[in-house]
Amino acid sequence: MAEVGIDGSVEVGIAGCMDPRTFEARRKRMEQLRKIYGKNVVFFAFSNGGGNVKGFRRSLMQVIDAKEANVAAIYAMQHEDCAAMKIVKEAIDNRKNPGKEVMDTLVSQFYEADLSDVDKTNSRKQIEELQTLTRGRSIDVEAAYISKADMTERVHEHSAVMILDPFYIDYSGIADKLKVDLGGMYVLQTFRNPEDFIPDLGILRSLDFKKVTVVELDGNKEMYDKAAKLVENAGMKAESMRMELPQKTQNHHKKSRI
């Protein structure tokens, strides 16, 4: 386990899916982890289609390698009934091409895999990827598979947002400001690199999403303009919305030089 920081804090990461049906199970797990790691635990999250670590690997390592970062554990939170895994099965079993980026970043991991329970196979693969990334470091990698019984019901009205700071986890605040149902709000989340989501934007478009809201948390106009351009290149409308980073998160970024 990582050493506790001077202020008593440790960081715990979540590598999960963008599917909002998993968010309540994720919230409950974070409550449990707060009891384990203490009140000063700082959570961060990366999410995309399928909780595909290969997609945000570079950005995750930037957080892990940040000076003064104290990452104690990363929890792989893949889930049952995953739409991204259905795309994988269609691509392999029926040779349905979802696009080069999706094939290269997601589907290619499963060519030799057992697809009889593709969701469980995905969970194992993402854990293996995290273990490879953290080898030689004092970081625990844990499975936190989410079964359908622990997921919330699917809602009819869907929306999608892109968050370029993994430490901003107030999804309900975003949903409230957008006036959308959190239970239908898909979340793409990484660290500063919107190009991580080129395959996932293709997945959203294939699911008939029409727009993605880019959440602006600082003054990095070039980064947010790039994100909007990628959304438009995927055939969807890009909108932007300003949110303020909580003071605790701002202080954490200064401490860890993120």
TORKOL-4160 file (C-alpha; in steps of 0.2 Angstrom, whole numbers, padded with zeros to 4 digits, m for minus):
258
<pt num="1" X="0000" Y="0000" Z="0000"/>
<pt num="2" X="0006" Y="0018" Z="m0004"/>
<pt num="3" X="0012" Y="0028" Z="0010"/>
<pt num="4" X="0000" Y="0041" Z="0018"/>
<pt num="5" X="0003" Y="0059" Z="0013"/>
<pt num="6" X="0009" Y="0072" Z="0025"/>
<pt num="7" X="m0010" Y="0078" Z="0026"/>
<pt num="8" X="m0015" Y="0060" Z="0030"/>
<pt num="9" X="m0022" Y="0058" Z="0013"/>
<pt num="10" X="m0021" Y="0043" Z="0001"/>
<pt num="11" X="m0028" Y="0042" Z="m0017"/>
<pt num="12" X="m0039" Y="0028" Z="m0023"/>
<pt num="13" X="m0044" Y="0026" Z="m0041"/>
<pt num="14" X="m0058" Y="0018" Z="m0050"/>
<pt num="15" X="m0057" Y="0011" Z="m0068"/>
<pt num="16" X="m0075" Y="0009" Z="m0074"/>
<pt num="17" X="m0087" Y="0010" Z="m0088"/>
<pt num="18" X="m0096" Y="0025" Z="m0094"/>
<pt num="19" X="m0113" Y="0017" Z="m0091"/>
<pt num="20" X="m0123" Y="0027" Z="m0078"/>
<pt num="21" X="m0132" Y="0011" Z="m0072"/>
<pt num="22" X="m0116" Y="0007" Z="m0063"/>
<pt num="23" X="m0114" Y="0024" Z="m0054"/>
<pt num="24" X="m0124" Y="0020" Z="m0038"/>
<pt num="25" X="m0114" Y="0004" Z="m0035"/>
<pt num="26" X="m0099" Y="0014" Z="m0038"/>
<pt num="27" X="m0105" Y="0027" Z="m0025"/>
<pt num="28" X="m0108" Y="0013" Z="m0012"/>
<pt num="29" X="m0091" Y="0005" Z="m0015"/>
<pt num="30" X="m0083" Y="0022" Z="m0012"/>
<pt num="31" X="m0092" Y="0024" Z="0005"/>
<pt num="32" X="m0085" Y="0007" Z="0010"/>
<pt num="33" X="m0068" Y="0012" Z="0005"/>
<pt num="34" X="m0069" Y="0028" Z="0014"/>
<pt num="35" X="m0071" Y="0017" Z="0030"/>
<pt num="36" X="m0055" Y="0007" Z="0025"/>
<pt num="37" X="m0044" Y="0022" Z="0020"/>
<pt num="38" X="m0051" Y="0035" Z="0031"/>
<pt num="39" X="m0059" Y="0052" Z="0029"/>
<pt num="40" X="m0045" Y="0060" Z="0020"/>
<pt num="41" X="m0045" Y="0047" Z="0005"/>
<pt num="42" X="m0046" Y="0056" Z="m0012"/>
<pt num="43" X="m0055" Y="0047" Z="m0025"/>
<pt num="44" X="m0052" Y="0048" Z="m0044"/>
<pt num="45" X="m0060" Y="0040" Z="m0058"/>
<pt num="46" X="m0057" Y="0035" Z="m0076"/>
<pt num="47" X="m0071" Y="0029" Z="m0087"/>
<pt num="48" X="m0075" Y="0024" Z="m0105"/>
<pt num="49" X="m0083" Y="0011" Z="m0115"/>
<pt num="50" X="m0081" Y="m0006" Z="m0105"/>
<pt num="51" X="m0069" Y="0002" Z="m0092"/>
<pt num="52" X="m0055" Y="m0001" Z="m0105"/>
<pt num="53" X="m0039" Y="0002" Z="m0097"/>
<pt num="54" X="m0030" Y="0002" Z="m0114"/>
<pt num="55" X="m0040" Y="0017" Z="m0119"/>
<pt num="56" X="m0034" Y="0028" Z="m0105"/>
<pt num="57" X="m0018" Y="0020" Z="m0100"/>
<pt num="58" X="m0006" Y="0035" Z="m0104"/>
<pt num="59" X="m0017" Y="0047" Z="m0094"/>
<pt num="60" X="m0019" Y="0035" Z="m0079"/>
<pt num="61" X="0000" Y="0034" Z="m0078"/>
<pt num="62" X="0002" Y="0053" Z="m0078"/>
<pt num="63" X="m0009" Y="0053" Z="m0062"/>
<pt num="64" X="0001" Y="0038" Z="m0054"/>
<pt num="65" X="0018" Y="0046" Z="m0058"/>
<pt num="66" X="0013" Y="0064" Z="m0053"/>
<pt num="67" X="0025" Y="0070" Z="m0039"/>
<pt num="68" X="0018" Y="0067" Z="m0022"/>
<pt num="69" X="0004" Y="0056" Z="m0028"/>
<pt num="70" X="0000" Y="0043" Z="m0015"/>
<pt num="71" X="m0010" Y="0030" Z="m0025"/>
<pt num="72" X="m0015" Y="0016" Z="m0013"/>
<pt num="73" X="m0026" Y="0006" Z="m0024"/>
<pt num="74" X="m0036" Y="0005" Z="m0041"/>
<pt num="75" X="m0052" Y="m0004" Z="m0042"/>
<pt num="76" X="m0058" Y="m0011" Z="m0058"/>
<pt num="77" X="m0077" Y="m0009" Z="m0059"/>
<pt num="78" X="m0082" Y="m0018" Z="m0075"/>
<pt num="79" X="m0100" Y="m0024" Z="m0076"/>
<pt num="80" X="m0113" Y="m0036" Z="m0082"/>
<pt num="81" X="m0123" Y="m0032" Z="m0098"/>
<pt num="82" X="m0110" Y="m0020" Z="m0105"/>
<pt num="83" X="m0114" Y="m0012" Z="m0122"/>
<pt num="84" X="m0096" Y="m0011" Z="m0126"/>
<pt num="85" X="m0094" Y="m0029" Z="m0124"/>
<pt num="86" X="m0109" Y="m0033" Z="m0135"/>
<pt num="87" X="m0100" Y="m0023" Z="m0149"/>
<pt num="88" X="m0084" Y="m0034" Z="m0145"/>
<pt num="89" X="m0095" Y="m0050" Z="m0148"/>
<pt num="90" X="m0103" Y="m0043" Z="m0163"/>
<pt num="91" X="m0086" Y="m0039" Z="m0171"/>
<pt num="92" X="m0078" Y="m0056" Z="m0167"/>
<pt num="93" X="m0093" Y="m0068" Z="m0169"/>
<pt num="94" X="m0102" Y="m0059" Z="m0183"/>
<pt num="95" X="m0087" Y="m0049" Z="m0191"/>
<pt num="96" X="m0096" Y="m0033" Z="m0189"/>
<pt num="97" X="m0084" Y="m0019" Z="m0190"/>
<pt num="98" X="m0087" Y="m0005" Z="m0177"/>
<pt num="99" X="m0073" Y="0006" Z="m0184"/>
<pt num="100" X="m0054" Y="0005" Z="m0184"/>
<pt num="101" X="m0051" Y="0014" Z="m0167"/>
<pt num="102" X="m0063" Y="0003" Z="m0158"/>
<pt num="103" X="m0056" Y="m0012" Z="m0166"/>
<pt num="104" X="m0038" Y="m0007" Z="m0162"/>
<pt num="105" X="m0041" Y="m0001" Z="m0144"/>
<pt num="106" X="m0055" Y="m0012" Z="m0138"/>
<pt num="107" X="m0059" Y="m0027" Z="m0149"/>
<pt num="108" X="m0041" Y="m0033" Z="m0152"/>
<pt num="109" X="m0039" Y="m0038" Z="m0134"/>
<pt num="110" X="m0052" Y="m0052" Z="m0136"/>
<pt num="111" X="m0047" Y="m0061" Z="m0152"/>
<pt num="112" X="m0041" Y="m0076" Z="m0142"/>
<pt num="113" X="m0052" Y="m0074" Z="m0127"/>
<pt num="114" X="m0067" Y="m0084" Z="m0120"/>
<pt num="115" X="m0082" Y="m0075" Z="m0125"/>
<pt num="116" X="m0095" Y="m0086" Z="m0117"/>
<pt num="117" X="m0096" Y="m0073" Z="m0103"/>
<pt num="118" X="m0088" Y="m0058" Z="m0111"/>
<pt num="119" X="m0092" Y="m0046" Z="m0096"/>
<pt num="120" X="m0082" Y="m0057" Z="m0084"/>
<pt num="121" X="m0068" Y="m0059" Z="m0097"/>
<pt num="122" X="m0067" Y="m0041" Z="m0099"/>
<pt num="123" X="m0066" Y="m0039" Z="m0080"/>
<pt num="124" X="m0051" Y="m0051" Z="m0079"/>
<pt num="125" X="m0042" Y="m0042" Z="m0094"/>
<pt num="126" X="m0044" Y="m0025" Z="m0086"/>
<pt num="127" X="m0037" Y="m0031" Z="m0070"/>
<pt num="128" X="m0022" Y="m0039" Z="m0079"/>
<pt num="129" X="m0019" Y="m0023" Z="m0088"/>
<pt num="130" X="m0019" Y="m0013" Z="m0072"/>
<pt num="131" X="m0008" Y="m0026" Z="m0063"/>
<pt num="132" X="0005" Y="m0024" Z="m0078"/>
<pt num="133" X="0004" Y="m0005" Z="m0077"/>
<pt num="134" X="0007" Y="m0004" Z="m0058"/>
<pt num="135" X="0020" Y="m0018" Z="m0057"/>
<pt num="136" X="0034" Y="m0014" Z="m0045"/>
<pt num="137" X="0024" Y="0000" Z="m0036"/>
<pt num="138" X="0015" Y="m0001" Z="m0020"/>
<pt num="139" X="m0002" Y="0000" Z="m0027"/>
<pt num="140" X="m0016" Y="m0013" Z="m0024"/>
<pt num="141" X="m0026" Y="m0018" Z="m0039"/>
<pt num="142" X="m0044" Y="m0025" Z="m0034"/>
<pt num="143" X="m0059" Y="m0032" Z="m0044"/>
<pt num="144" X="m0076" Y="m0024" Z="m0040"/>
<pt num="145" X="m0087" Y="m0032" Z="m0053"/>
<pt num="146" X="m0104" Y="m0025" Z="m0054"/>
<pt num="147" X="m0118" Y="m0038" Z="m0057"/>
<pt num="148" X="m0134" Y="m0033" Z="m0065"/>
<pt num="149" X="m0143" Y="m0035" Z="m0049"/>
<pt num="150" X="m0133" Y="m0021" Z="m0042"/>
<pt num="151" X="m0136" Y="m0009" Z="m0056"/>
<pt num="152" X="m0149" Y="0004" Z="m0057"/>
<pt num="153" X="m0163" Y="0003" Z="m0070"/>
<pt num="154" X="m0160" Y="0009" Z="m0088"/>
<pt num="155" X="m0169" Y="0026" Z="m0091"/>
<pt num="156" X="m0175" Y="0032" Z="m0108"/>
<pt num="157" X="m0168" Y="0049" Z="m0109"/>
<pt num="158" X="m0149" Y="0048" Z="m0112"/>
<pt num="159" X="m0135" Y="0061" Z="m0112"/>
<pt num="160" X="m0116" Y="0061" Z="m0112"/>
<pt num="161" X="m0103" Y="0071" Z="m0104"/>
<pt num="162" X="m0084" Y="0072" Z="m0106"/>
<pt num="163" X="m0074" Y="0076" Z="m0090"/>
<pt num="164" X="m0055" Y="0079" Z="m0092"/>
<pt num="165" X="m0051" Y="0079" Z="m0073"/>
<pt num="166" X="m0052" Y="0062" Z="m0065"/>
<pt num="167" X="m0053" Y="0070" Z="m0048"/>
<pt num="168" X="m0070" Y="0078" Z="m0052"/>
<pt num="169" X="m0083" Y="0065" Z="m0046"/>
<pt num="170" X="m0098" Y="0076" Z="m0043"/>
<pt num="171" X="m0108" Y="0068" Z="m0057"/>
<pt num="172" X="m0125" Y="0073" Z="m0048"/>
<pt num="173" X="m0119" Y="0092" Z="m0049"/>
<pt num="174" X="m0116" Y="0090" Z="m0068"/>
<pt num="175" X="m0133" Y="0082" Z="m0070"/>
<pt num="176" X="m0142" Y="0095" Z="m0060"/>
<pt num="177" X="m0134" Y="0109" Z="m0070"/>
<pt num="178" X="m0138" Y="0101" Z="m0087"/>
<pt num="179" X="m0156" Y="0096" Z="m0080"/>
<pt num="180" X="m0154" Y="0078" Z="m0085"/>
<pt num="181" X="m0157" Y="0062" Z="m0076"/>
<pt num="182" X="m0141" Y="0056" Z="m0068"/>
<pt num="183" X="m0147" Y="0038" Z="m0072"/>
<pt num="184" X="m0145" Y="0041" Z="m0090"/>
<pt num="185" X="m0129" Y="0052" Z="m0091"/>
<pt num="186" X="m0115" Y="0043" Z="m0098"/>
<pt num="187" X="m0098" Y="0049" Z="m0092"/>
<pt num="188" X="m0081" Y="0049" Z="m0102"/>
<pt num="189" X="m0068" Y="0053" Z="m0089"/>
<pt num="190" X="m0049" Y="0055" Z="m0091"/>
<pt num="191" X="m0034" Y="0066" Z="m0087"/>
<pt num="192" X="m0032" Y="0080" Z="m0100"/>
<pt num="193" X="m0031" Y="0069" Z="m0115"/>
<pt num="194" X="m0047" Y="0070" Z="m0125"/>
<pt num="195" X="m0040" Y="0060" Z="m0139"/>
<pt num="196" X="m0041" Y="0045" Z="m0126"/>
<pt num="197" X="m0060" Y="0045" Z="m0131"/>
<pt num="198" X="m0059" Y="0043" Z="m0150"/>
<pt num="199" X="m0065" Y="0025" Z="m0149"/>
<pt num="200" X="m0078" Y="0029" Z="m0136"/>
<pt num="201" X="m0085" Y="0043" Z="m0146"/>
<pt num="202" X="m0088" Y="0031" Z="m0160"/>
<pt num="203" X="m0097" Y="0019" Z="m0148"/>
<pt num="204" X="m0108" Y="0033" Z="m0142"/>
<pt num="205" X="m0112" Y="0038" Z="m0160"/>
<pt num="206" X="m0116" Y="0020" Z="m0164"/>
<pt num="207" X="m0128" Y="0020" Z="m0149"/>
<pt num="208" X="m0137" Y="0035" Z="m0158"/>
<pt num="209" X="m0131" Y="0049" Z="m0146"/>
<pt num="210" X="m0133" Y="0066" Z="m0155"/>
<pt num="211" X="m0122" Y="0077" Z="m0143"/>
<pt num="212" X="m0109" Y="0077" Z="m0130"/>
<pt num="213" X="m0106" Y="0090" Z="m0117"/>
<pt num="214" X="m0088" Y="0094" Z="m0113"/>
<pt num="215" X="m0086" Y="0100" Z="m0095"/>
<pt num="216" X="m0074" Y="0114" Z="m0093"/>
<pt num="217" X="m0066" Y="0115" Z="m0076"/>
<pt num="218" X="m0051" Y="0127" Z="m0079"/>
<pt num="219" X="m0045" Y="0139" Z="m0092"/>
<pt num="220" X="m0037" Y="0127" Z="m0104"/>
<pt num="221" X="m0045" Y="0133" Z="m0120"/>
<pt num="222" X="m0034" Y="0123" Z="m0131"/>
<pt num="223" X="m0039" Y="0106" Z="m0123"/>
<pt num="224" X="m0057" Y="0110" Z="m0123"/>
<pt num="225" X="m0057" Y="0115" Z="m0141"/>
<pt num="226" X="m0048" Y="0099" Z="m0145"/>
<pt num="227" X="m0061" Y="0089" Z="m0136"/>
<pt num="228" X="m0076" Y="0098" Z="m0145"/>
<pt num="229" X="m0067" Y="0095" Z="m0162"/>
<pt num="230" X="m0066" Y="0077" Z="m0158"/>
<pt num="231" X="m0084" Y="0076" Z="m0154"/>
<pt num="232" X="m0089" Y="0084" Z="m0170"/>
<pt num="233" X="m0077" Y="0073" Z="m0180"/>
<pt num="234" X="m0087" Y="0058" Z="m0173"/>
<pt num="235" X="m0103" Y="0065" Z="m0180"/>
<pt num="236" X="m0111" Y="0073" Z="m0164"/>
<pt num="237" X="m0114" Y="0090" Z="m0158"/>
<pt num="238" X="m0102" Y="0097" Z="m0145"/>
<pt num="239" X="m0108" Y="0108" Z="m0131"/>
<pt num="240" X="m0098" Y="0115" Z="m0117"/>
<pt num="241" X="m0103" Y="0119" Z="m0099"/>
<pt num="242" X="m0092" Y="0127" Z="m0085"/>
<pt num="243" X="m0091" Y="0119" Z="m0068"/>
<pt num="244" X="m0080" Y="0124" Z="m0053"/>
<pt num="245" X="m0067" Y="0113" Z="m0046"/>
<pt num="246" X="m0071" Y="0110" Z="m0027"/>
<pt num="247" X="m0058" Y="0119" Z="m0016"/>
<pt num="248" X="m0052" Y="0102" Z="m0009"/>
<pt num="249" X="m0048" Y="0096" Z="m0027"/>
<pt num="250" X="m0039" Y="0112" Z="m0031"/>
<pt num="251" X="m0028" Y="0110" Z="m0015"/>
<pt num="252" X="m0025" Y="0092" Z="m0019"/>
<pt num="253" X="m0019" Y="0097" Z="m0037"/>
<pt num="254" X="m0007" Y="0110" Z="m0030"/>
<pt num="255" X="0000" Y="0097" Z="m0017"/>
<pt num="256" X="0002" Y="0083" Z="m0030"/>
<pt num="257" X="0007" Y="0095" Z="m0044"/>
<pt num="258" X="m0006" Y="0088" Z="m0056"/>
